[in-house]
């Protein structure tokens, strides 16, 4: 199964992003969608798993949850918007990780793309960076990967170029 993972679109969902997502079986969004239009557009394209972020309004928050815990092809996943990083997770993220022992922990919020193994729990940590134009990031990014029998393969960083004004 091919996954398209993005975060921090902040109401922007351009054709360059949709083109990548059309080739995926599922779309995962780690929060700060920015509008219901983003969620609705994604849902028209493919099945979506998403959490709300700190900038999302009451409509997005009513449609989504703060945390998702799910399993895909034997891979246990925990996703939340604000989590931190291995060795510096916030209390909420640490509680989720301790409670659910995921194979993969996903968060957004920082606008910094980072994929790393947690040395303590041995789960994989992913933050896809920011795909939108709002924020302090320089390059807009997302991730794609495959899940096969509980394993992640073909992990790729997708860069969309410099953040700009739209």
N, C-alpha and C positions, 0 to 999 in steps of 0.2 A: 504494500500500500504506500503510495507516495503522498507525503504531507507537505503542505505549504504553511509555514509558520511565520506570522508577522505580529507586530505590535506597534502601538503609538502611531496610528495612521492620522489621528487628529482631524478627522473629517475628509481626508484626502484618499482617494482610491482611483488612481489614474490607470489608463489603458496598459501601461507598462507593467503594473502590478497584476492586473487581471489576466494578462497574457501568460504570465508565469503560473498563476493559479488554475488556469484552464487545464493544465497538464497534471494536476494533482487529483487524488481521490477524495481527500478531505482538506479543509482549511481550518487552521487553528489560529486564534487571535488572542494575544495575551494582554488585552486591555487598552484603554484609551482609544476606542474606536472613533469617538468624537461626535457621532450622529447615528440615528437609526437608519439613515440612508446607506451608510457603509455596511451595517449589519444586513439590511435587506438585499443589497447588491450581492454581497457574498453568499447569502442563502439562496439566491436565484442561480448562482453558479455551481455550487457544490455543497455537500453537507458541512456544517460549521460547528466547531466547538470553540466557545469563546467565554471570556470573563470580562466583567466591566473594570474600568480603571478609574483613577481619581478625578479625571476631567469629564467623565461621562455623566450625562444628565439623568433625570428621573425616568425618562422613557427607556434609555439603554439599560439602566439599572433594573427596571421592572422586567425587561426581556432576558437578562442574563443573571449570573450569580457571581459572587466574589471569588469563589474557589471551585475548581473542577477536579474531581478524582475519577479516573476512568482507566480502562485497560483496552489496548488495541493489539491484537495478534500476540498476546502474552506479555506485552510491555505495559507495566503499571506507570501511569502518568499523573502528576499533580501539577496544576497550573493555577497561578494567581498573578495579579498585576504587580504588586510591590512586594519584593522578596529579599533583595540583596544578593549576596554571592557567598559561595562556600567560605567558611570561617568568619563570615560577617552577615549571616542571615538575620533578618529582623525576627522578633519574637513570634509573630504570626506564622511566618514561613517555617521557622524551626519547629513549631508545634505541628504544622501540617506534615513536615518531613518525618518527624518522630512518630506521629500517629499512623501514617500510611506507608512508610518505607518504600518510596517510589524508586523505579529504575531511572526515571527521567523527571526532573523538576524544571518547570518552565515559568519564567516571569518576564516582565517588560519593565517599563517605567524609567529606567536609567538612560535610555536612548543609546546605550553602548552595547554593541554586539559582543557577546562573549559565550563561548562554548568551552566547558571545562569539567573535568571529573572532580567530584567532591572527595577530597582525600580521607575524610572521616567516615562518611556513609557509603562511599563508592558509587553513588548514583551519578548520572550525567546531568549537568546543569546547562540549560540553554536560555539565552536572552537574545532574541533576533535583532536587537537594535530598534531603530525607528524607520518606518516606511513612509511617514508623512513629511510635510514641509515645516511643521511647527516644532521648535525646540532648539537646543544648542548643538545637536549633532551636525556633523559636516556632510557625511555621506549617508544617503538613505539606503537601508538594508532590510533583508529578510533572509530566512533559511528555507531550504527544501531538504528532504531526506526520505528514505524508504524505511519501512518497518517490515521485517521479514522474520517470522517465528521469534518474536520478542527481542530482536536485535535491530539496531539502527545501522543503516548503511547508506552509502552515496550521499553523505552530508555535503551540502553545497551552500556557500554564501552567495546571495544575489545582491549585487550593488546596482542601484538605480541612478547613481550620480550625485552631484552636490545638492544639498538642500537649498531650495530657493523660495522666493515669494511666488505665490500663485494668485 
